[in-house]
Amino acid sequence: MTDATYTRSKGSEGHHHSTVKWVKKPIGLLASLVACACISAQAMTIPITNGNFSASGNEGSVGGGVLGGSGSGLINSGPWYGSYNGVAGLLAPPTIIIDDGRGTIGGLVSTNVAFVGILNNDAALYQNNIGSTFISGETYGFTVDVYTAGIIHNVSALTNTGTGIALRSDGSEVANTQTAPNALVDISILSSNHAQLYLEYTAQPDDDGENIGVELFVGQGSGLVNIAALGAVSFDNASLVIIPELSSASLMLLFGLVTLPCGYVRHRRKNRR
């Protein structure tokens, strides 16, 4: 804060003088921070049943088995399902387990076949209906924690193994972290075996009123030579929010607050001698 002070004397003998003090107050910055805090607090959470994988009724496993096997099924009493795919005559499908507060996909392998290339197995945890429906024009933010048995050296350790998250509309995938524009995806490496994935999606007119679904996958794609390096991938803390859209009036107000210069307040104090 910057103060500017000057003194003005009145009368030849200086019977009294007044001190005028101009005090610079960061009005614009303070108001902006308050406005931003209010705006960010308006995001609406959409519950994902057993998003933290703690429900005992959902503990269990699917997948694994014979080479080339594939299928899908409800894990115990749900709500999470698992889908899994092996490679015929070469690779068994991964095993999907919900236990200890996480959903884990293990048994990830790949093989190099002459004249064909790298082949890998894959699996996913999913819910086709979390109990809410899309609203056209609304923007959704989907966040999930990811843990690995192997070391996550960088973002490529996840993207190059086909590890990601997706949103579904009535069972059909509408967005995922592997294919969405970079501006709508964020991958944060939190430790050597822990990352957080974020996916943003704006519902289209065709999505309006359709069931919101979520998906957590590993091995999506082909030629994933590094998939076995992860050992196993666990998911936790799946959460979904609607991101508030600012109205034109709110945007104008926020712009005005941000650009508002600091105000000066004048204080006058009279002292008599």
Secondary structure in CASP SS format (residue, H / E / C, confidence):
PFRMAT SS
TARGET T0000
AUTHOR 0000-0000-0000
METHOD secondary structure of the structure
MODEL  1
M C 1.00
T C 1.00
D E 1.00
A E 1.00
T E 1.00
Y E 1.00
T E 1.00
R E 1.00
S E 1.00
K E 1.00
G C 1.00
S C 1.00
E C 1.00
G C 1.00
H C 1.00
H E 1.00
H E 1.00
S E 1.00
T E 1.00
V E 1.00
K E 1.00
W E 1.00
V E 1.00
K E 1.00
K E 1.00
P C 1.00
I H 1.00
G H 1.00
L H 1.00
L H 1.00
A H 1.00
S H 1.00
L H 1.00
V H 1.00
A H 1.00
C H 1.00
A H 1.00
C H 1.00
I H 1.00
S H 1.00
A C 1.00
Q C 1.00
A C 1.00
M E 1.00
T E 1.00
I E 1.00
P C 1.00
I C 1.00
T C 1.00
N C 1.00
G C 1.00
N C 1.00
F C 1.00
S C 1.00
A C 1.00
S H 1.00
G H 1.00
N H 1.00
E C 1.00
G E 1.00
S E 1.00
V E 1.00
G E 1.00
G C 1.00
G C 1.00
V C 1.00
L C 1.00
G C 1.00
G C 1.00
S E 1.00
G E 1.00
S E 1.00
G E 1.00
L E 1.00
I C 1.00
N C 1.00
S C 1.00
G C 1.00
P C 1.00
W C 1.00
Y E 1.00
G E 1.00
S E 1.00
Y E 1.00
N E 1.00
G C 1.00
V E 1.00
A C 1.00
G C 1.00
L C 1.00
L E 1.00
A C 1.00
P C 1.00
P C 1.00
T E 1.00
I E 1.00
I E 1.00
I E 1.00
D E 1.00
D C 1.00
G C 1.00
R E 1.00
G E 1.00
T E 1.00
I E 1.00
G E 1.00
G C 1.00
L C 1.00
V C 1.00
S E 1.00
T E 1.00
N E 1.00
V E 1.00
A C 1.00
F C 1.00
V C 1.00
G E 1.00
I E 1.00
L E 1.00
N E 1.00
N C 1.00
D E 1.00
A E 1.00
A E 1.00
L E 1.00
Y E 1.00
Q E 1.00
N C 1.00
N C 1.00
I C 1.00
G C 1.00
S C 1.00
T E 1.00
F C 1.00
I C 1.00
S C 1.00
G C 1.00
E C 1.00
T E 1.00
Y E 1.00
G E 1.00
F E 1.00
T E 1.00
V E 1.00
D E 1.00
V E 1.00
Y E 1.00
T E 1.00
A C 1.00
G C 1.00
I C 1.00
I C 1.00
H C 1.00
N C 1.00
V C 1.00
S H 1.00
A H 1.00
L H 1.00
T H 1.00
N C 1.00
T C 1.00
G C 1.00
T C 1.00
G E 1.00
I E 1.00
A E 1.00
L E 1.00
R E 1.00
S E 1.00
D C 1.00
G C 1.00
S E 1.00
E E 1.00
V E 1.00
A E 1.00
N E 1.00
T C 1.00
Q C 1.00
T C 1.00
A C 1.00
P C 1.00
N H 1.00
A H 1.00
L H 1.00
V E 1.00
D E 1.00
I E 1.00
S E 1.00
I E 1.00
L E 1.00
S E 1.00
S C 1.00
N C 1.00
H E 1.00
A E 1.00
Q E 1.00
L E 1.00
Y E 1.00
L E 1.00
E E 1.00
Y E 1.00
T E 1.00
A C 1.00
Q C 1.00
P H 1.00
D H 1.00
D H 1.00
D C 1.00
G C 1.00
E C 1.00
N E 1.00
I E 1.00
G E 1.00
V E 1.00
E E 1.00
L E 1.00
F E 1.00
V E 1.00
G C 1.00
Q C 1.00
G C 1.00
S C 1.00
G C 1.00
L C 1.00
V C 1.00
N C 1.00
I H 1.00
A H 1.00
A H 1.00
L H 1.00
G C 1.00
A E 1.00
V E 1.00
S E 1.00
F E 1.00
D E 1.00
N E 1.00
A E 1.00
S E 1.00
L E 1.00
V E 1.00
I E 1.00
I E 1.00
P C 1.00
E C 1.00
L C 1.00
S C 1.00
S H 1.00
A H 1.00
S H 1.00
L H 1.00
M H 1.00
L H 1.00
L H 1.00
F H 1.00
G H 1.00
L H 1.00
V H 1.00
T H 1.00
L C 1.00
P C 1.00
C C 1.00
G E 1.00
Y E 1.00
V E 1.00
R E 1.00
H E 1.00
R E 1.00
R E 1.00
K E 1.00
N E 1.00
R E 1.00
R C 1.00
END
